Amino acid sequence: MFEDYPAAKWILIWSTLPIALVAGFYLLKEWVTNKIKQRSDVAKNGKKNRQYTDEFKLGKYVDTAEMRDLTQIYIAREDKPTGPFTPRQVKDFLEQGVLRPSDLGIVASNTADGWIPLAELIKRMNPEDFEPELKSRVSPSSGNKTQQMEIQDLVGANIQDATHMVLEHERVAFFRWVSLIELPFLFLLFLLFLPCALVLAIILAVKLGDEIGGDGLIAMVKWSLKGIRFHYHKHQLILRVYGAGESVLVESKHIPHSKEAAENLIFDLLESTHQQKLVLVEMLGRTGDKTKTYIKEHLVTWYGGRPLMALQRDFIEKDSEAALLQKGWKIDEIPDGFLCSREVEENEVHWPIWVWIFIHVIFPPSLFLLLFGYHRKRIRDSWLYWHKDRNPVWEFMIKADHLRLTKKRWRRNASRLEEKVFFDIHGRDLIGICHAAGLSYDDQSDYESKSVKIYTHEGITTLPGIKGVSLEHLSNWITSVTLSLRAKKPELGLGYDPDRPSKCPYCGSIYVFKPGQSCPSCGGWPDRIN
C-alpha cells in the first residue's frame, strides 16, 4: 500500500509515534503516581490510627496543677437545656440582662435540688466559684511563644482568654520526584513536535510578518517548557486562637487529605465557635502572580450566633433587588418564596461540533485528548447544547426552608428547555452564604476567584462563574430574602435569636452584637474585623 507512496508511510509513522509515546508516558506516569500515592496513604492512615489511640488530655494546653472540679450549670431554654456554663458566665449574663433571674438552672454535679431560679442558684455559690477556673499556660504578653497543637484537638477545645479565631488558607509547595522521570520523556516529546512548531511559525511569519512568527515560536517553546512541573501544591489550613491585644495563644497547621475532610473540619470549627460565641475570621494567604509578594486576603467573618453566621451587616433587601433588576435579573413572587432567573453567558465556551472535527483531522495527535473525560464532555456539550443565539437560564428558588438552583438550557432539535438541578438544599442543612475567594484541594491548589459559596452540612457548594454578573449582589439578596422569609415563619424553627450574645473579638467581653455599634467595653468594632 505504501510502496507507491513512500511519503505517506513516513507521515503515518510521524503521526502515530507521538501518540504511542504520549500513551506510554501517560501509563508510566500513572503507575508511578499510584505507587507513590499508595505509600502516602499507608503512612497517613498509620499516623491517623496513632492519633485516635491517643486520649485527648486537657493538660496539653491548660495548667492543671491546681485545677479543682469545675462547677457546670445548665440552663433551661426552649425544649432542651443549654450549656454547660460556668458560674462566672451565668453571673455575667444576669448582669447584662441576657438571662432573667427567673430562668431555671441546674448544677451538673448536684441534680438533687432540681431546676431552681438562677438568682437563687447564684446565691448558693461560694465566692471562689466565680474566679477563673483555668489558667492558660500562654499569657497575652508571650506572643513569641505561641503554643502548637493538633488542629483536631484545637477545634473542640474551650480555651480561656480566647477572643476570636482566624482560619487561614495557604498554598504550600512540595517537590515532585516523579518530575525527574518525566523530564527526559518531555524533552523527547518536545523534539518530536518541534518541526510542527517550526511549520506553524513559518505560516505565521508569511501571513503576519517575521516578527510575529518569531514571537509565536518563542511562545510555543515556553509553553512546552512549562509542561514540566517540578512542584505540586497542597491546601494547608492554619488555625490561630487570639487573645486580647492580638496575641496568638495557640496555633495549629494541618493539610487535609481531601476536600471532604477539610469541609468536615471547617464545619466542626463553625459549630465550636458557635457554642463558644467566638468570632471566626477566614483569610487567604497567597503569592501574587506579578509582584511575587505574599498577600493576605480577607474572605469572610463568621459571627457566632448571628443569622446564617456569615451576616456581617443588615443587608437591605430592596437595594440588592434593585441591583439585580438593573443587571437583567427577573424576580417573581411565588407561594412562600421568590424566583430569581436570568439568561446568562457561561465562562466555558462551547464551539460548534465541526470545529472539533476539523482540529482532530488536521492534527491527529490531538485525538489523545479523547482519553480524558473532561474533553469528551466538552465535545458532547458542543453537540447537544451549542447554539449561537440561546444561552442557558439560571433560576434560583428561595423559600424559608428551601434553596434550589436550576440550570435550564436549550437542547439540539428540542422545543423546550432541559432542566438540571445544580443544588437543592433544605433549610435545616443551610449553615451560611458568603461571597469570597478560595483555594482548590487538588494537587495544584489553584486560586479560585470570588464567587457565591453556600455552606451546608453536606458540603460547600461554589457557584460557577458567570460573565457580566456581579455575584456579590446575588449573595446579598439570597441572604436577606432567606432571613426575611424565616422571620415570617417562626414555627419552622429556622430563625435565630437576635439577643444571643457573642464575645468581642478585641477584648473578649460578652454582649449582644448590634450592626453599626462598637463594643461597650473597649470601643472596638466587631463588624470591621478582618
Secondary structure, 3 states (H helix, E strand, C coil): CCCCCHHHHHHHHHHHHHHHHHHHHHHHHHHHHHHHHHHHHHHHHHHHHHHHHCCCCHHHCEECCCCCCCCCEEEEECCEEEEEECHHHHHHHHHHCCCCCCCEEEECCECCCCCEEHHHHHHCCCHHHHCCCCEECCCCCCHHHCEECCHHHHHHCCCCCCCEEEEEEEEEEEECCCHHHHHHHHHHHHHHHHHHHHHHHHHHHHHHCHHHHHHHHHHHHHHHHCCCCCEEEEEEEEEEEECHHHCEEEEEEECCCCHHHHHHHHHHHHHHHHHHCCEEEEEEEEECCCCCCEEEEEEEEEECCCCCCCCCCCCCHHHHHHHHHHCCCEEEEECCEEEEEEECCECCCCCCHHHHHHHHHHCHHHHHHHHCHHHHHHHHHHHHHCCCCCCCEEEEEEECCEEEEEEEEECCCCCCEEEEEEEEEEHHHEEEEEEEEEECCCCCCCEEEEEEEEEECCEEEECCCECCCCHHHHHHHHHHHHHHHHHHCHHHCCCCCCCCCEECCCCCCEECCCCCCCCCCCCCCHHHCC
